Amino acid sequence: QYMLLLLPLSLLLQPPQSWKTRLRQWAAAIGVAFLSTAPLAFWNFPAFLWNVGLAQFYQVFRSNALSYAALYSAATGMQAWQFLPFIMLALAYLFIWRFGKASATAFAAAMAFALFLFVSSSQQAFCNYYFLITALLCGALAVCCNKSPDKTP
């Protein structure tokens, strides 16, 4: 469900090219995502929408979350703004697009960075989210370290 938020980072996977070509590639990626989730969505569309995203907006604040929002709440007694993670995600996009390079390593690292800012400022942040961020960083490290061509004996 968070990959939809990271779709704009796919610009880092491609060298600069025309917007028409990028839109065509994004349409193909969205088409594959649609075909793989459509059977679940059409089975019970209201339940699908609720489970994939709408429930996020109705969750209660968790003071035991592993986030800066919970730390802020413990220090001040007030809850952090619910849309703060989206602002942090937008700031991550701006930083990544300004300083990022077009490579698979940059894409994986950018996904980890953007998700870290999003999760660490949200009201629901627990170990499983940080495991995903760690896995993305491991993927970036694996891609970064595999620079040499394949040499099999």
PyRosetta script that sets phi, psi and omega in degrees:
from pyrosetta import init, pose_from_sequence

init()
pose = pose_from_sequence("QYMLLLLPLSLLLQPPQSWKTRLRQWAAAIGVAFLSTAPLAFWNFPAFLWNVGLAQFYQVFRSNALSYAALYSAATGMQAWQFLPFIMLALAYLFIWRFGKASATAFAAAMAFALFLFVSSSQQAFCNYYFLITALLCGALAVCCNKSPDKTP")
pose.set_psi(1, -22.6)
pose.set_omega(1, 178.7)
pose.set_phi(2, -85.8)
pose.set_psi(2, -15.2)
pose.set_omega(2, -178.7)
pose.set_phi(3, -65.9)
pose.set_psi(3, -29.4)
pose.set_omega(3, 176.6)
pose.set_phi(4, -63.0)
pose.set_psi(4, -36.1)
pose.set_omega(4, 177.0)
pose.set_phi(5, -67.4)
pose.set_psi(5, -24.5)
pose.set_omega(5, -175.8)
pose.set_phi(6, -96.9)
pose.set_psi(6, 3.1)
pose.set_omega(6, 179.6)
pose.set_phi(7, -55.1)
pose.set_psi(7, -40.3)
pose.set_omega(7, 178.7)
pose.set_phi(8, -60.7)
pose.set_psi(8, -22.5)
pose.set_omega(8, 179.1)
pose.set_phi(9, -73.2)
pose.set_psi(9, -11.0)
pose.set_omega(9, 178.9)
pose.set_phi(10, -65.4)
pose.set_psi(10, -11.8)
pose.set_omega(10, 174.1)
pose.set_phi(11, -60.9)
pose.set_psi(11, -25.4)
pose.set_omega(11, -179.7)
pose.set_phi(12, -75.6)
pose.set_psi(12, -14.1)
pose.set_omega(12, 179.7)
pose.set_phi(13, -82.2)
pose.set_psi(13, -16.1)
pose.set_omega(13, -172.7)
pose.set_phi(14, -120.9)
pose.set_psi(14, 140.2)
pose.set_omega(14, 172.5)
pose.set_phi(15, -67.1)
pose.set_psi(15, 161.1)
pose.set_omega(15, -179.7)
pose.set_phi(16, -54.5)
pose.set_psi(16, 131.2)
pose.set_omega(16, 179.7)
pose.set_phi(17, -152.9)
pose.set_psi(17, -178.2)
pose.set_omega(17, -176.3)
pose.set_phi(18, -70.0)
pose.set_psi(18, 152.1)
pose.set_omega(18, 178.9)
pose.set_phi(19, -66.6)
pose.set_psi(19, -28.8)
pose.set_omega(19, 178.5)
pose.set_phi(20, -63.8)
pose.set_psi(20, -42.1)
pose.set_omega(20, 178.1)
pose.set_phi(21, -66.6)
pose.set_psi(21, -43.0)
pose.set_omega(21, 179.0)
pose.set_phi(22, -63.1)
pose.set_psi(22, -43.3)
pose.set_omega(22, 179.2)
pose.set_phi(23, -62.5)
pose.set_psi(23, -37.8)
pose.set_omega(23, 177.9)
pose.set_phi(24, -64.7)
pose.set_psi(24, -42.0)
pose.set_omega(24, 178.7)
pose.set_phi(25, -67.8)
pose.set_psi(25, -40.3)
pose.set_omega(25, 176.6)
pose.set_phi(26, -64.3)
pose.set_psi(26, -39.8)
pose.set_omega(26, 178.4)
pose.set_phi(27, -62.3)
pose.set_psi(27, -39.6)
pose.set_omega(27, 177.1)
pose.set_phi(28, -64.8)
pose.set_psi(28, -43.0)
pose.set_omega(28, 179.3)
pose.set_phi(29, -64.9)
pose.set_psi(29, -42.6)
pose.set_omega(29, 179.0)
pose.set_phi(30, -67.1)
pose.set_psi(30, -35.2)
pose.set_omega(30, 176.6)
pose.set_phi(31, -63.0)
pose.set_psi(31, -42.5)
pose.set_omega(31, 177.6)
pose.set_phi(32, -64.8)
pose.set_psi(32, -42.6)
pose.set_omega(32, 178.2)
pose.set_phi(33, -63.1)
pose.set_psi(33, -40.1)
pose.set_omega(33, 179.0)
pose.set_phi(34, -64.2)
pose.set_psi(34, -46.5)
pose.set_omega(34, -178.4)
pose.set_phi(35, -65.1)
pose.set_psi(35, -30.7)
pose.set_omega(35, -179.5)
pose.set_phi(36, -81.7)
pose.set_psi(36, -23.0)
pose.set_omega(36, 179.9)
pose.set_phi(37, -106.4)
pose.set_psi(37, -13.7)
pose.set_omega(37, -177.0)
pose.set_phi(38, -57.4)
pose.set_psi(38, -43.6)
pose.set_omega(38, 179.1)
pose.set_phi(39, -58.2)
pose.set_psi(39, -38.4)
pose.set_omega(39, 178.2)
pose.set_phi(40, -70.7)
pose.set_psi(40, -39.2)
pose.set_omega(40, -178.2)
pose.set_phi(41, -67.7)
pose.set_psi(41, -43.6)
pose.set_omega(41, -176.4)
pose.set_phi(42, -76.3)
pose.set_psi(42, -16.2)
pose.set_omega(42, 177.9)
pose.set_phi(43, -63.8)
pose.set_psi(43, -47.2)
pose.set_omega(43, 177.2)
pose.set_phi(44, -153.1)
pose.set_psi(44, 87.7)
pose.set_omega(44, -170.9)
pose.set_phi(45, -62.0)
pose.set_psi(45, -44.4)
pose.set_omega(45, 178.8)
pose.set_phi(46, -61.9)
pose.set_psi(46, -40.6)
pose.set_omega(46, 178.3)
pose.set_phi(47, -66.8)
pose.set_psi(47, -38.1)
pose.set_omega(47, 177.9)
pose.set_phi(48, -61.9)
pose.set_psi(48, -48.5)
pose.set_omega(48, 179.3)
pose.set_phi(49, -60.4)
pose.set_psi(49, -41.4)
pose.set_omega(49, 179.7)
pose.set_phi(50, -63.0)
pose.set_psi(50, -46.7)
pose.set_omega(50, -175.4)
pose.set_phi(51, -74.2)
pose.set_psi(51, -28.8)
pose.set_omega(51, -177.0)
pose.set_phi(52, -84.2)
pose.set_psi(52, -28.1)
pose.set_omega(52, -176.6)
pose.set_phi(53, -159.6)
pose.set_psi(53, -36.9)
pose.set_omega(53, -173.6)
pose.set_phi(54, -65.5)
pose.set_psi(54, -30.7)
pose.set_omega(54, 179.8)
pose.set_phi(55, -63.1)
pose.set_psi(55, -26.0)
pose.set_omega(55, 179.5)
pose.set_phi(56, -60.1)
pose.set_psi(56, -33.8)
pose.set_omega(56, -176.9)
pose.set_phi(57, -81.6)
pose.set_psi(57, -10.9)
pose.set_omega(57, -179.4)
pose.set_phi(58, -110.2)
pose.set_psi(58, 3.6)
pose.set_omega(58, 179.9)
pose.set_phi(59, -73.8)
pose.set_psi(59, 145.6)
pose.set_omega(59, 179.4)
pose.set_phi(60, -79.1)
pose.set_psi(60, 159.0)
pose.set_omega(60, 177.6)
pose.set_phi(61, -68.1)
pose.set_psi(61, 133.7)
pose.set_omega(61, 179.5)
pose.set_phi(62, -108.7)
pose.set_psi(62, 111.8)
pose.set_omega(62, -178.6)
pose.set_phi(63, -72.7)
pose.set_psi(63, -13.8)
pose.set_omega(63, 177.9)
pose.set_phi(64, -95.7)
pose.set_psi(64, 11.9)
pose.set_omega(64, 178.4)
pose.set_phi(65, -68.3)
pose.set_psi(65, 152.4)
pose.set_omega(65, 177.8)
pose.set_phi(66, -93.5)
pose.set_psi(66, 68.1)
pose.set_omega(66, -176.3)
pose.set_phi(67, -145.3)
pose.set_psi(67, 165.3)
pose.set_omega(67, 176.1)
pose.set_phi(68, -69.1)
pose.set_psi(68, -26.0)
pose.set_omega(68, 177.4)
pose.set_phi(69, -64.5)
pose.set_psi(69, -41.5)
pose.set_omega(69, 177.5)
pose.set_phi(70, -68.6)
pose.set_psi(70, -38.8)
pose.set_omega(70, 177.2)
pose.set_phi(71, -63.7)
pose.set_psi(71, -42.6)
pose.set_omega(71, 177.3)
pose.set_phi(72, -61.8)
pose.set_psi(72, -42.3)
pose.set_omega(72, 179.7)
pose.set_phi(73, -64.7)
pose.set_psi(73, -40.2)
pose.set_omega(73, 179.2)
pose.set_phi(74, -67.2)
pose.set_psi(74, -34.5)
pose.set_omega(74, -177.4)
pose.set_phi(75, -79.7)
pose.set_psi(75, -35.6)
pose.set_omega(75, -173.5)
pose.set_phi(76, -110.6)
pose.set_psi(76, -18.8)
pose.set_omega(76, -175.8)
pose.set_phi(77, 82.2)
pose.set_psi(77, 1.0)
pose.set_omega(77, 178.4)
pose.set_phi(78, -111.7)
pose.set_psi(78, 152.6)
pose.set_omega(78, 176.8)
pose.set_phi(79, -86.1)
pose.set_psi(79, 145.7)
pose.set_omega(79, 175.6)
pose.set_phi(80, -70.5)
pose.set_psi(80, 156.7)
pose.set_omega(80, -179.8)
pose.set_phi(81, -62.8)
pose.set_psi(81, 136.4)
pose.set_omega(81, -174.3)
pose.set_phi(82, -65.9)
pose.set_psi(82, -26.8)
pose.set_omega(82, -177.5)
pose.set_phi(83, -95.1)
pose.set_psi(83, 6.1)
pose.set_omega(83, 177.6)
pose.set_phi(84, -56.7)
pose.set_psi(84, -41.1)
pose.set_omega(84, 178.4)
pose.set_phi(85, -59.4)
pose.set_psi(85, -34.2)
pose.set_omega(85, 180.0)
pose.set_phi(86, -72.1)
pose.set_psi(86, -33.9)
pose.set_omega(86, 174.9)
pose.set_phi(87, -66.6)
pose.set_psi(87, -42.7)
pose.set_omega(87, 178.6)
pose.set_phi(88, -63.2)
pose.set_psi(88, -38.3)
pose.set_omega(88, 177.4)
pose.set_phi(89, -64.5)
pose.set_psi(89, -41.6)
pose.set_omega(89, 177.6)
pose.set_phi(90, -63.5)
pose.set_psi(90, -40.8)
pose.set_omega(90, 176.9)
pose.set_phi(91, -64.6)
pose.set_psi(91, -37.4)
pose.set_omega(91, 176.8)
pose.set_phi(92, -63.4)
pose.set_psi(92, -42.4)
pose.set_omega(92, 176.7)
pose.set_phi(93, -57.6)
pose.set_psi(93, -48.2)
pose.set_omega(93, -178.6)
pose.set_phi(94, -60.2)
pose.set_psi(94, -44.1)
pose.set_omega(94, 179.4)
pose.set_phi(95, -64.6)
pose.set_psi(95, -44.6)
pose.set_omega(95, -177.5)
pose.set_phi(96, -66.4)
pose.set_psi(96, -44.7)
pose.set_omega(96, -179.6)
pose.set_phi(97, -67.5)
pose.set_psi(97, -28.2)
pose.set_omega(97, 179.7)
pose.set_phi(98, -76.9)
pose.set_psi(98, -41.7)
pose.set_omega(98, -172.5)
pose.set_phi(99, -112.6)
pose.set_psi(99, -7.9)
pose.set_omega(99, -177.2)
pose.set_phi(100, -77.1)
pose.set_psi(100, 155.4)
pose.set_omega(100, 176.0)
pose.set_phi(101, -112.5)
pose.set_psi(101, 158.4)
pose.set_omega(101, -179.5)
pose.set_phi(102, -82.7)
pose.set_psi(102, 95.4)
pose.set_omega(102, 176.9)
pose.set_phi(103, -159.5)
pose.set_psi(103, 162.2)
pose.set_omega(103, 178.6)
pose.set_phi(104, -66.6)
pose.set_psi(104, -36.1)
pose.set_omega(104, 177.7)
pose.set_phi(105, -63.4)
pose.set_psi(105, -46.3)
pose.set_omega(105, 178.9)
pose.set_phi(106, -62.9)
pose.set_psi(106, -37.1)
pose.set_omega(106, 179.7)
pose.set_phi(107, -63.8)
pose.set_psi(107, -48.6)
pose.set_omega(107, -179.3)
pose.set_phi(108, -65.1)
pose.set_psi(108, -42.3)
pose.set_omega(108, 178.9)
pose.set_phi(109, -66.8)
pose.set_psi(109, -38.5)
pose.set_omega(109, 179.1)
pose.set_phi(110, -66.1)
pose.set_psi(110, -38.7)
pose.set_omega(110, 176.5)
pose.set_phi(111, -62.6)
pose.set_psi(111, -42.5)
pose.set_omega(111, 178.7)
pose.set_phi(112, -63.3)
pose.set_psi(112, -44.4)
pose.set_omega(112, -179.5)
pose.set_phi(113, -63.0)
pose.set_psi(113, -48.3)
pose.set_omega(113, -178.2)
pose.set_phi(114, -64.5)
pose.set_psi(114, -43.0)
pose.set_omega(114, 178.6)
pose.set_phi(115, -67.0)
pose.set_psi(115, -35.8)
pose.set_omega(115, 177.9)
pose.set_phi(116, -62.1)
pose.set_psi(116, -46.4)
pose.set_omega(116, 179.1)
pose.set_phi(117, -63.8)
pose.set_psi(117, -38.8)
pose.set_omega(117, -179.8)
pose.set_phi(118, -66.4)
pose.set_psi(118, -50.4)
pose.set_omega(118, -175.6)
pose.set_phi(119, -70.2)
pose.set_psi(119, -42.6)
pose.set_omega(119, -175.5)
pose.set_phi(120, -69.6)
pose.set_psi(120, -13.0)
pose.set_omega(120, 177.1)
pose.set_phi(121, -108.6)
pose.set_psi(121, 5.0)
pose.set_omega(121, -177.4)
pose.set_phi(122, -93.5)
pose.set_psi(122, 168.7)
pose.set_omega(122, -178.7)
pose.set_phi(123, -88.0)
pose.set_psi(123, -6.9)
pose.set_omega(123, 177.4)
pose.set_phi(124, -127.5)
pose.set_psi(124, 93.0)
pose.set_omega(124, -179.0)
pose.set_phi(125, -138.3)
pose.set_psi(125, 116.0)
pose.set_omega(125, -178.8)
pose.set_phi(126, -134.5)
pose.set_psi(126, -179.3)
pose.set_omega(126, -171.3)
pose.set_phi(127, -56.2)
pose.set_psi(127, -37.9)
pose.set_omega(127, -176.6)
pose.set_phi(128, -61.3)
pose.set_psi(128, -33.5)
pose.set_omega(128, 177.2)
pose.set_phi(129, -68.2)
pose.set_psi(129, -40.9)
pose.set_omega(129, 179.7)
pose.set_phi(130, -71.9)
pose.set_psi(130, -26.1)
pose.set_omega(130, 173.0)
pose.set_phi(131, -64.4)
pose.set_psi(131, -39.9)
pose.set_omega(131, 176.7)
pose.set_phi(132, -62.6)
pose.set_psi(132, -42.9)
pose.set_omega(132, 179.1)
pose.set_phi(133, -63.5)
pose.set_psi(133, -42.2)
pose.set_omega(133, 177.7)
pose.set_phi(134, -63.6)
pose.set_psi(134, -40.3)
pose.set_omega(134, 177.9)
pose.set_phi(135, -63.7)
pose.set_psi(135, -39.1)
pose.set_omega(135, 177.4)
pose.set_phi(136, -65.2)
pose.set_psi(136, -39.4)
pose.set_omega(136, 176.7)
pose.set_phi(137, -65.7)
pose.set_psi(137, -38.1)
pose.set_omega(137, 176.2)
pose.set_phi(138, -64.4)
pose.set_psi(138, -38.2)
pose.set_omega(138, 175.8)
pose.set_phi(139, -64.1)
pose.set_psi(139, -40.6)
pose.set_omega(139, 177.5)
pose.set_phi(140, -63.9)
pose.set_psi(140, -40.7)
pose.set_omega(140, 178.5)
pose.set_phi(141, -65.7)
pose.set_psi(141, -40.7)
pose.set_omega(141, 179.3)
pose.set_phi(142, -64.2)
pose.set_psi(142, -42.4)
pose.set_omega(142, 179.2)
pose.set_phi(143, -68.7)
pose.set_psi(143, -39.4)
pose.set_omega(143, -179.3)
pose.set_phi(144, -64.6)
pose.set_psi(144, -40.5)
pose.set_omega(144, -176.4)
pose.set_phi(145, -79.8)
pose.set_psi(145, -12.6)
pose.set_omega(145, -178.3)
pose.set_phi(146, -99.2)
pose.set_psi(146, 55.4)
pose.set_omega(146, -178.1)
pose.set_phi(147, -85.5)
pose.set_psi(147, -24.0)
pose.set_omega(147, -176.3)
pose.set_phi(148, -81.3)
pose.set_psi(148, 151.0)
pose.set_omega(148, 177.7)
pose.set_phi(149, -67.2)
pose.set_psi(149, 158.3)
pose.set_omega(149, -179.2)
pose.set_phi(150, -67.5)
pose.set_psi(150, 118.3)
pose.set_omega(150, 179.4)
pose.set_phi(151, -120.1)
pose.set_psi(151, 96.8)
pose.set_omega(151, 178.4)
pose.set_phi(152, -95.4)
pose.set_psi(152, 139.9)
pose.set_omega(152, -178.4)
pose.set_phi(153, -71.2)
pose.dump_pdb("model.pdb")
